[in-house]
Amino acid sequence: MNLHDYFEKTQGIGVLATADSQGKVDAAIYARPHVTDETTVAFIMREHLTHQNLQSNPHAAYLFVEEGTGYVGKRLHLTKLREETDPALIDSLRRRTPKVCRENASKEHLVYFRIDKIRPLVGNGGTDPSSSP
C-alpha cells in the first residue's frame, strides 16, 4: 500500500514532535498527514508551539499508531519545506470541520514537509523514500 492510501484508509492516532532552536522538545497530537506525493506530506496547523518551533528548526518527527492491538504504525522523519496560508486551499484538504477549527481560520497554516526517512513504529528498519524505485 502506498503512503497516500495508507494514511487515507488507516485509522489511528498521530503525534508530531518538534524542537525549538535551543533543542526544547514539544509533542502534540496531530491528524493523519495529507500525502502530496511519496516524498512530501503536509499538516494543517494553527499558530501554536509546534508551528512556532518550525520557524527556527525545520526538523520534525511524526509517529502514527494504528488502531487495534499491538504496536503497529509508522514513524516519519521530516524536514519543513514551505507553508501556505490560503484558507480555500486549507479548507479543500480538511477531512473534518469541527467548529473549534473554523474559528480564527486566518491563523491556520498548511505546512509541507519532505519525508527524510520512514521507519516502522517498532524496530530499527526504515527506508529513504527518495531512494525508492
C-alpha positions as CSV (number, residue, x, y, z in Angstrom):
1,M,0.0,0.0,0.0
2,N,1.4,3.4,-0.9
3,L,1.7,6.2,1.6
4,H,-1.3,8.1,0.3
5,D,-3.6,5.1,0.6
6,Y,-2.1,4.1,4.0
7,F,-3.0,7.4,5.6
8,E,-6.4,7.7,3.8
9,K,-7.5,4.2,4.9
10,T,-5.7,3.6,8.2
11,Q,-7.2,4.9,11.4
12,G,-5.1,5.7,14.4
13,I,-3.5,8.4,16.4
14,G,-0.6,10.6,15.4
15,V,1.9,12.7,17.4
16,L,4.1,15.4,15.8
17,A,7.3,16.2,17.6
18,T,9.3,19.4,17.1
19,A,12.0,21.3,18.9
20,D,12.9,24.9,19.1
21,S,16.4,26.4,18.2
22,Q,17.6,25.6,21.7
23,G,16.5,21.9,21.4
24,K,13.5,22.2,23.7
25,V,11.2,19.4,22.5
26,D,7.4,19.6,22.2
27,A,5.0,16.8,21.1
28,A,1.3,17.3,20.0
29,I,-1.5,15.1,18.8
30,Y,-2.0,15.7,15.1
31,A,-4.3,14.2,12.5
32,R,-3.0,12.0,9.7
33,P,-0.9,13.9,7.2
34,H,-2.0,14.9,3.7
35,V,0.3,13.0,1.3
36,T,1.0,15.1,-1.7
37,D,3.5,12.5,-3.2
38,E,5.7,9.7,-1.9
39,T,8.3,12.1,-0.5
40,T,6.1,15.0,0.7
41,V,3.4,15.4,3.4
42,A,1.5,18.4,4.8
43,F,-0.2,19.1,8.0
44,I,-2.8,21.8,8.8
45,M,-1.7,23.6,11.9
46,R,-2.6,26.6,14.0
47,E,-0.2,29.2,15.4
48,H,0.8,27.2,18.5
49,L,4.1,25.9,19.8
50,T,4.6,23.3,17.1
51,H,4.3,25.9,14.4
52,Q,6.5,28.3,16.3
53,N,9.2,25.7,16.7
54,L,9.2,25.1,13.0
55,Q,10.1,28.8,12.4
56,S,13.6,28.2,13.9
57,N,14.1,24.5,13.5
58,P,12.7,22.8,10.3
59,H,13.1,19.2,11.6
60,A,10.2,17.2,13.0
61,A,9.1,13.6,13.6
62,Y,5.7,12.2,13.2
63,L,4.7,9.0,15.0
64,F,1.5,7.2,13.9
65,V,0.0,4.3,15.9
66,E,-2.7,2.2,14.1
67,E,-5.9,1.4,15.8
68,G,-6.1,-2.1,17.1
69,T,-4.0,-4.3,19.3
70,G,-0.2,-4.3,19.3
71,Y,2.3,-1.7,18.2
72,V,1.8,-1.2,14.5
73,G,2.3,2.1,12.7
74,K,4.9,4.4,11.1
75,R,7.5,6.9,12.1
76,L,8.3,9.7,9.6
77,H,11.4,11.8,9.9
78,L,10.6,15.2,8.4
79,T,12.1,18.5,7.2
80,K,9.9,21.5,6.6
81,L,9.8,22.7,3.0
82,R,7.3,25.6,3.0
83,E,3.9,26.7,4.2
84,E,0.8,28.2,2.7
85,T,-1.9,30.3,4.4
86,D,-4.6,30.2,1.7
87,P,-7.9,29.5,3.5
88,A,-9.5,27.9,0.4
89,L,-6.6,25.5,-0.1
90,I,-6.7,24.6,3.6
91,D,-10.4,24.0,3.6
92,S,-10.1,21.8,0.5
93,L,-7.8,19.5,2.4
94,R,-9.7,19.4,5.7
95,R,-11.1,15.9,6.5
96,R,-13.4,17.2,9.2
97,T,-14.6,20.6,10.1
98,P,-15.0,20.9,13.9
99,K,-16.3,24.3,14.9
100,V,-13.2,24.9,17.0
101,C,-11.0,24.6,13.9
102,R,-13.2,27.1,11.9
103,E,-12.7,29.9,14.4
104,N,-9.6,32.1,13.6
105,A,-9.1,30.2,10.3
106,S,-6.8,33.1,9.2
107,K,-4.2,31.8,11.7
108,E,-4.0,28.4,10.1
109,H,-1.1,27.2,8.0
110,L,-0.6,24.3,5.6
111,V,2.9,23.2,6.3
112,Y,4.7,20.9,3.8
113,F,7.5,18.5,4.8
114,R,10.0,16.4,2.9
115,I,10.0,12.8,4.2
116,D,13.6,12.1,5.1
117,K,13.0,8.6,6.4
118,I,10.1,6.2,7.1
119,R,10.5,3.7,9.9
120,P,8.1,1.1,11.4
121,L,6.6,2.1,14.7
122,V,8.7,-0.5,16.5
123,G,12.2,-1.7,15.4
124,N,15.1,-0.3,13.6
125,G,14.1,-0.8,10.0
126,G,13.4,2.1,7.7
127,T,13.5,3.4,4.2
128,D,14.6,6.6,2.5
129,P,11.7,7.5,0.2
130,S,13.8,9.4,-2.2
131,S,15.8,6.2,-3.0
132,S,12.7,4.1,-3.8
133,P,12.5,2.9,-7.5
